[in-house]
Amino acid sequence: MPREVGDRPIADSKRPPRSASAIARSLKKKRCTASRPSRVRPTLTNMKLNGKKVLIVIPPTQFRDEEFFEPRKILQDEGATIVVASIAARACRGMKGGTAQADISIADAKADDYAGLVLCGGSSVPEFFWNDKKLQELVTSMATAGKIIAAICLSTVVLAKAKLLAGREATVYFLPEAIQELKDAGAKYVKKTLLIHNNIILAEGPPDSQRFGQAIRAALAG
């Protein structure tokens, strides 16, 4: 029987040693417990974008999933209200199978209602957005008002066609036709993953989705 000091038992010296695998499991459990950060529950006071509404525009089909979902999450986590627009209020499908519901049509979106505008990319962007006059008008109105305008992948061409990139460096997903569109609009194409021109944010493609979202968050919070 083990001896006791107060309420704590003293282990019997004949107790067999733990196996190496048991010790490893114990150490792993301790490391996980020690390294687990305390979670801070978001509140209205620590959400930098609380009260700000952002319009995210996606094509109805073949939008690039990560270019939509990653920035949206980053902005929502900071308290922003997200409204999704497309060619119509409808269900939209991504290139990787993700789905999103467009709340309104581009034609019904009003610049005064939003603090920022985000244009997502995808293989169908040239078909649906490059020559969309309503979208170009919306982009121009928001830029004139000094609001945040962000575009990624093939959607940076929309900003070029709206005459926002003339004389500026611009990036786009590496597609010869897209690069030519930038040049035709007076932009200087550069192969960079992220560019920021005051209130205009440009990103090259899918791998840059998280940095793109972070740049938008910083601009809206500034």
Protein Blocks (a to p, Z undefined) as FASTA:
>chain_A
ZZdehjbccddfklccddfklmmmmmmmmmmmmmmccdddddfklmmkgoiacdddddfb
hpafklmmmmmmmmmmnopacddddfbdcddddfkopacddfbdfklpcfklpcbdcdde
djklmmmmmmmmklmmmmmmmmmnopacddehjllmmmmmnopmgoiacdddddfklmmm
mmmnopacdddfbdcehjaccdfblmlmmmmmmmmmmmmmZZ
